[in-house]
Each structure stands twice: as C-alpha cells, then as structure tokens.
Amino acid sequence: MSEKVFKIVFDEMFNMVEKYGYLPWDRPWKMRKGNEEDVFGFAPKNFVTNKPYSGFNTMYLCMICNVAQYEQNLWAGYKQYSSEGIFVRKGQKATKILAPIMRKIEQKDNITGEIEEKLICVGFRYVNVWNIHQTTYEIEEAESEEVLEEAEEDLLGINDEAEKIISEYKDIPPVSFGGNRAYYYPAGDNIRLPKKEQFESLGEYYNTYFHEMIHSTGHSERLSRFDENKVEFASRGEDYSFEELVAELGACYLSSEAGVLDFGTKKNSAAYLQNWLKQLKSNQKWLVEASVKAEKACKYILNW
C-alpha cells in the first residue's frame, strides 16, 4: 500500500519540480500581519486543530499553497471542516498528503527489564485535505502588502531574522570566513564560508550559511546522522548525496523562516534537485526520510 501511496503523492510533486524548475514553496514577499488570530504565518497548519503539519507534508503543502496562490496556508479534511459547520465548495480538488500508519508493539526496557508498549510507524497512507480558501469559510482579509523597502534594506546589510536563527543554534561549531569554498568539515567540526561580500545576494549568503549549519547538526555529538570519520561520507557516494539533500531542504526551510529565500537561492536549489530527480523518482521514500531529518535538524538549530 505504501508504494502506491508514495507514487500518488510524489507524481504530483515531481510534475511541479519539472514545470517550475525548483520547489515553489516560498513567497517572494513578506506577509504583513494584521489580526494575529487570523494570520497564522506561512507554515502549514491544520485549521481545526491548529497543529502544524510536519516532515514532507510541510514542504508539499507550501508548494501547493504557492502554486494555487492561496493567501492562507491552512488545511483540514472534509470531516474536520464539517464538524465546524464549514463545507468544501463543489468541484474543489483535494490535496493528498502522507499520514503514518502506527502500530503498538511490546518492547522490553533495556534498563528496567519491564515490558512497555511503544508506537512505531509501519507504513503510510494518504489523506485528502483542502485549503481553507476552497471552503465556505469567510476569511477576514489581513494586510498582505509587499514590503519591498524592507527587502531592499536587508540586501544592504544583515537580516535580523536570519541572524536570530544563527544565534539560536546553541552549540554551533566554529565558523570562519574567507576563500572561495563553503563547507562543513566533520572531522574538525567547523564551518568555512566565503566572505559575505562575495555572494551575489544576502539570500544566497544566508542559504549557504544555513546549508552548512544543517550539515553540522549531523555530527555524532548532536543528532548523529553520520559518522564524521566514515570514509563513505567524504566519497560523494549515496550517503553524501542523501546528506546533501537533507542540508538543502533544511536550508530552504530556514531561509523561508527568515524571509530570505530569493530567486537566486531557488535557482541554486533547483540545480541540486534536478540532479536528484532521477534518483528520487526511483526511490520516493528517500525524500520523505530526508524531509524528516531536515525538519529534525531545523528544530535542533531553532531549539524547538
């Protein structure tokens, strides 16, 4: 069942990547917040439960929201809307997202020896959701003007939101600047970046910074995604490719949070994704696994 589910969901996503040349999951402008109760930001949430979507669904719903040009990234299932007296308008197409199939198992605790029940994921199914704009719910329009002046000011100096993300990384490794390469050195646990003025835009600077930060979360003393002394990681084999995908997805998410995901950044992300497209099509679980690890890395950096 899971293989069929992955094909149904990912075929739509791959079509968008091939059509747009990148993952269209961020808006090129900042949203002004009007009534805080009505504006939830751009991260996708369930309209009824107010819980954020996670993993692959975060990226996918942002893509759908952008392509359809929905003002609110709020979603729910048919029955959920109905329970609130809201109905999906006739003819509106559902968006299919992934939902884990959980099963209880009994497992012996290694320390106490006691038998405990544990929930594990044994597969996925898809569920249909609709955006709030596809329903009968009347949305009070909040201000959502383009903030061009703020964007121009950011390009001249620093971006406060991006700097805040960097400062929140509690055990960020040493970062040095200079030269013509950007990399994270696992064995020495340090980051090297070109100087800021060498980048074409502030968005590309911070996206590169975030990319290397995501890599660093994989260190054995943090999230332990890889062994820093493992030869395969440095050989640009499958382990390297997967780790690069994790870093790129995580960097795009952090850039989106900071409001610095510009067109240049999207073009660079496109180059990564186009290289992986063939491999992703043959192994669709790869993207789900990378999305989960990228989200975990972002939460580690943001202290969530």
C-alpha positions as CSV (number, residue, x, y, z in Angstrom):
1,M,0.0,0.0,0.0
2,S,2.8,2.4,0.9
3,E,4.5,2.2,-2.5
4,K,1.2,3.1,-4.2
5,V,0.7,6.0,-1.7
6,F,4.2,7.4,-2.4
7,K,3.6,7.3,-6.2
8,I,0.3,9.1,-5.9
9,V,1.7,11.9,-3.8
10,F,5.1,12.2,-5.4
11,D,4.0,12.2,-9.0
12,E,2.3,15.5,-8.4
13,M,5.3,16.9,-6.7
14,F,7.7,15.8,-9.4
15,N,5.4,17.4,-12.0
16,M,5.8,20.7,-10.2
17,V,9.6,20.5,-10.0
18,E,9.8,19.7,-13.7
19,K,7.4,22.5,-14.5
20,Y,8.8,25.3,-12.4
21,G,12.5,24.2,-12.2
22,Y,12.5,24.4,-8.4
23,L,10.4,23.6,-5.4
24,P,7.9,26.5,-5.4
25,W,7.4,26.5,-1.6
26,D,8.1,30.1,-0.6
27,R,6.7,33.5,-1.4
28,P,9.0,36.3,-2.8
29,W,7.5,38.8,-0.4
30,K,6.9,39.1,3.3
31,M,3.4,38.9,4.8
32,R,2.3,41.9,6.9
33,K,0.5,40.5,10.0
34,G,-2.9,42.0,10.7
35,N,-5.1,40.4,13.3
36,E,-2.8,37.9,15.0
37,E,-5.8,35.5,15.4
38,D,-6.4,35.4,11.7
39,V,-2.9,35.3,10.3
40,F,-1.0,32.1,11.1
41,G,2.1,32.8,9.1
42,F,3.2,30.7,6.1
43,A,4.0,27.4,7.8
44,P,1.1,24.9,7.0
45,K,-1.3,24.2,9.9
46,N,-4.5,22.3,10.4
47,F,-7.3,24.9,10.5
48,V,-9.4,22.9,13.0
49,T,-6.7,21.6,15.4
50,N,-4.2,24.5,14.9
51,K,-1.4,21.9,14.8
52,P,1.4,22.3,12.3
53,Y,2.0,19.7,9.6
54,S,5.4,18.1,9.7
55,G,8.0,16.3,7.7
56,F,7.4,16.0,4.0
57,N,3.9,17.5,4.3
58,T,5.3,20.8,5.4
59,M,7.2,21.3,2.2
60,Y,4.5,19.8,0.0
61,L,1.6,21.9,1.3
62,C,3.8,25.1,1.0
63,M,4.3,24.1,-2.7
64,I,0.6,23.6,-3.3
65,C,-0.2,26.8,-1.5
66,N,2.1,28.9,-3.6
67,V,1.1,27.3,-6.9
68,A,-2.6,27.9,-6.2
69,Q,-1.8,31.3,-4.7
70,Y,-3.8,30.7,-1.5
71,E,-3.4,33.6,1.0
72,Q,-3.6,31.3,4.0
73,N,-1.7,28.0,4.5
74,L,-4.5,26.4,6.5
75,W,-5.8,22.9,5.7
76,A,-8.1,20.2,7.0
77,G,-10.0,17.1,6.0
78,Y,-13.6,17.1,4.9
79,K,-15.0,15.7,8.2
80,Q,-12.9,18.1,10.2
81,Y,-14.4,21.1,8.3
82,S,-17.9,19.6,8.6
83,S,-17.5,19.4,12.4
84,E,-17.1,23.2,12.4
85,G,-20.0,23.8,10.1
86,I,-17.7,24.5,7.2
87,F,-18.0,22.8,3.8
88,V,-15.7,22.2,0.9
89,R,-17.1,24.0,-2.2
90,K,-18.3,21.9,-5.1
91,G,-15.6,21.0,-7.6
92,Q,-12.6,21.8,-5.4
93,K,-9.7,19.3,-5.9
94,A,-8.3,17.7,-2.8
95,T,-4.6,17.6,-2.0
96,K,-3.2,14.3,-0.9
97,I,-0.7,14.2,2.0
98,L,1.0,11.4,3.8
99,A,-0.2,10.1,7.1
100,P,1.7,7.5,9.1
101,I,0.2,4.1,10.0
102,M,1.1,3.5,13.6
103,R,1.1,0.2,15.4
104,K,1.6,-0.7,19.1
105,I,4.3,-3.2,19.9
106,E,5.6,-4.5,23.2
107,Q,9.2,-3.9,23.9
108,K,11.5,-4.7,26.8
109,D,13.2,-1.8,28.5
110,N,17.0,-2.4,28.5
111,I,17.4,-0.8,31.9
112,T,14.4,-1.8,34.0
113,G,13.6,-5.0,32.1
114,E,9.9,-4.1,32.1
115,I,7.7,-4.7,29.1
116,E,6.5,-1.4,27.7
117,E,4.1,-0.5,24.9
118,K,5.6,1.6,22.1
119,L,4.1,3.1,18.9
120,I,6.0,2.5,15.7
121,C,5.4,3.6,12.1
122,V,4.7,0.6,9.9
123,G,3.8,2.5,6.7
124,F,2.0,5.4,5.2
125,R,-1.5,6.1,3.8
126,Y,-2.7,9.2,2.1
127,V,-5.4,11.5,3.3
128,N,-7.3,14.2,1.5
129,V,-7.1,17.8,2.7
130,W,-8.4,21.1,1.3
131,N,-7.2,24.6,1.8
132,I,-9.4,27.0,3.8
133,H,-9.9,29.0,0.6
134,Q,-11.6,26.0,-1.0
135,T,-14.4,26.1,1.6
136,T,-17.4,28.1,2.5
137,Y,-15.5,29.7,5.4
138,E,-15.3,33.5,5.0
139,I,-11.8,34.8,5.7
140,E,-11.2,38.2,7.0
141,E,-8.5,39.6,4.8
142,A,-5.5,40.8,6.7
143,E,-3.0,43.2,5.3
144,S,-0.6,41.3,2.9
145,E,1.2,44.0,1.1
146,E,4.6,43.6,-0.4
147,V,7.4,45.0,1.7
148,L,9.8,46.0,-1.0
149,E,11.6,48.7,1.1
150,E,12.4,46.2,3.9
151,A,13.7,43.7,1.4
152,E,16.0,46.3,-0.2
153,E,17.3,47.3,3.2
154,D,18.1,43.7,4.1
155,L,20.2,43.3,1.0
156,L,22.4,46.3,2.1
157,G,23.4,44.8,5.4
158,I,22.0,42.0,7.6
159,N,18.8,40.2,8.0
160,D,17.7,40.3,11.7
161,E,15.6,37.1,11.4
162,A,18.4,35.2,9.8
163,E,20.9,36.4,12.4
164,K,18.5,35.4,15.1
165,I,18.3,31.8,13.7
166,I,22.1,31.6,13.7
167,S,22.4,32.9,17.3
168,E,19.8,30.4,18.5
169,Y,22.0,27.5,17.4
170,K,23.1,26.6,20.9
171,D,26.2,24.6,20.1
172,I,27.1,25.9,16.6
173,P,30.6,24.8,15.6
174,P,33.3,27.5,15.0
175,V,32.7,29.5,11.8
176,S,35.4,31.1,9.8
177,F,35.2,33.3,6.7
178,G,37.4,33.7,3.6
179,G,38.5,31.8,0.5
180,N,36.3,30.5,-2.3
181,R,34.7,27.4,-0.8
182,A,31.8,26.8,1.5
183,Y,31.9,23.6,3.5
184,Y,31.4,21.8,6.8
185,Y,34.4,19.8,8.0
186,P,33.0,16.9,10.0
187,A,36.3,15.6,11.5
188,G,37.3,19.0,12.8
189,D,33.7,20.1,13.4
190,N,33.9,23.5,11.9
191,I,32.3,25.6,9.1
192,R,34.1,27.6,6.4
193,L,32.3,30.2,4.3
194,P,33.4,32.9,1.7
195,K,33.0,36.4,3.0
196,K,29.5,37.9,2.8
197,E,30.5,40.4,0.1
198,Q,31.5,37.6,-2.3
199,F,27.8,36.5,-2.5
200,E,25.5,37.9,-5.2
201,S,22.7,38.4,-2.7
202,L,22.1,38.3,1.0
203,G,19.6,35.4,0.4
204,E,22.3,33.3,-1.2
205,Y,24.7,34.1,1.7
206,Y,22.3,33.0,4.4
207,N,21.1,30.0,2.5
208,T,24.7,28.8,2.2
209,Y,25.3,29.5,5.8
210,F,22.1,27.5,6.8
211,H,23.1,24.7,4.5
212,E,26.4,24.2,6.3
213,M,24.7,24.6,9.7
214,I,22.3,21.8,8.8
215,H,25.3,19.6,7.9
216,S,26.8,20.3,11.3
217,T,23.8,19.0,13.1
218,G,24.6,15.5,11.8
219,H,27.8,15.4,14.0
220,S,27.8,12.5,16.5
221,E,27.6,14.9,19.4
222,R,24.4,16.5,18.0
223,L,21.9,14.5,16.0
224,S,24.4,11.8,14.9
225,R,23.2,11.5,11.3
226,F,26.6,10.3,10.2
227,D,30.0,9.2,11.5
228,E,32.3,12.1,10.9
229,N,35.2,9.7,10.4
230,K,33.3,7.5,7.9
231,V,35.0,7.3,4.5
232,E,31.8,6.9,2.6
233,F,30.6,10.4,3.7
234,A,33.6,12.0,2.0
235,S,33.5,9.9,-1.1
236,R,30.4,11.6,-2.6
237,G,28.6,8.3,-2.7
238,E,24.9,7.6,-1.8
239,D,25.5,8.7,1.9
240,Y,26.9,12.0,0.7
241,S,24.0,12.6,-1.7
242,F,21.4,11.9,0.9
243,E,23.1,14.2,3.4
244,E,23.3,16.9,0.8
245,L,19.5,16.6,0.2
246,V,18.9,16.9,3.9
247,A,21.1,20.0,4.1
248,E,19.4,21.6,1.1
249,L,15.9,21.0,2.3
250,G,16.8,22.3,5.8
251,A,18.5,25.4,4.4
252,C,15.5,26.2,2.3
253,Y,13.2,25.9,5.3
254,L,15.4,28.1,7.5
255,S,15.7,30.7,4.6
256,S,11.9,30.6,4.3
257,E,11.6,31.2,8.1
258,A,13.9,34.2,7.8
259,G,12.3,35.6,4.7
260,V,15.5,35.4,2.6
261,L,14.6,32.7,0.1
262,D,15.2,34.8,-3.0
263,F,15.2,33.8,-6.7
264,G,18.9,33.2,-6.7
265,T,18.6,30.8,-3.9
266,K,15.8,29.0,-5.6
267,K,17.9,28.6,-8.8
268,N,20.7,27.0,-6.7
269,S,18.2,24.7,-5.0
270,A,16.9,23.8,-8.5
271,A,20.4,22.6,-9.5
272,Y,20.5,20.3,-6.6
273,L,17.0,19.0,-7.1
274,Q,17.4,18.4,-10.8
275,N,20.5,16.3,-10.1
276,W,18.5,14.2,-7.7
277,L,15.2,14.0,-9.6
278,K,16.0,10.7,-11.4
279,Q,17.1,9.1,-8.1
280,L,14.2,10.4,-6.2
281,K,11.8,9.0,-8.7
282,S,13.2,5.6,-8.4
283,N,13.3,5.8,-4.5
284,Q,10.5,8.0,-3.4
285,K,10.9,7.2,0.3
286,W,14.3,8.9,0.1
287,L,12.6,12.4,0.0
288,V,10.3,11.5,2.9
289,E,13.3,10.3,5.0
290,A,15.3,13.4,4.1
291,S,12.4,15.7,4.9
292,V,12.0,14.2,8.4
293,K,15.8,14.5,9.1
294,A,15.9,18.1,7.7
295,E,12.9,19.1,9.9
296,K,14.7,17.5,13.0
297,A,17.9,19.4,12.1
298,C,15.9,22.7,11.8
299,K,14.2,22.1,15.2
300,Y,17.6,21.4,16.8
301,I,19.0,24.7,15.5
302,L,15.9,26.6,16.5
303,N,15.7,25.0,19.9
304,W,12.1,23.8,19.3
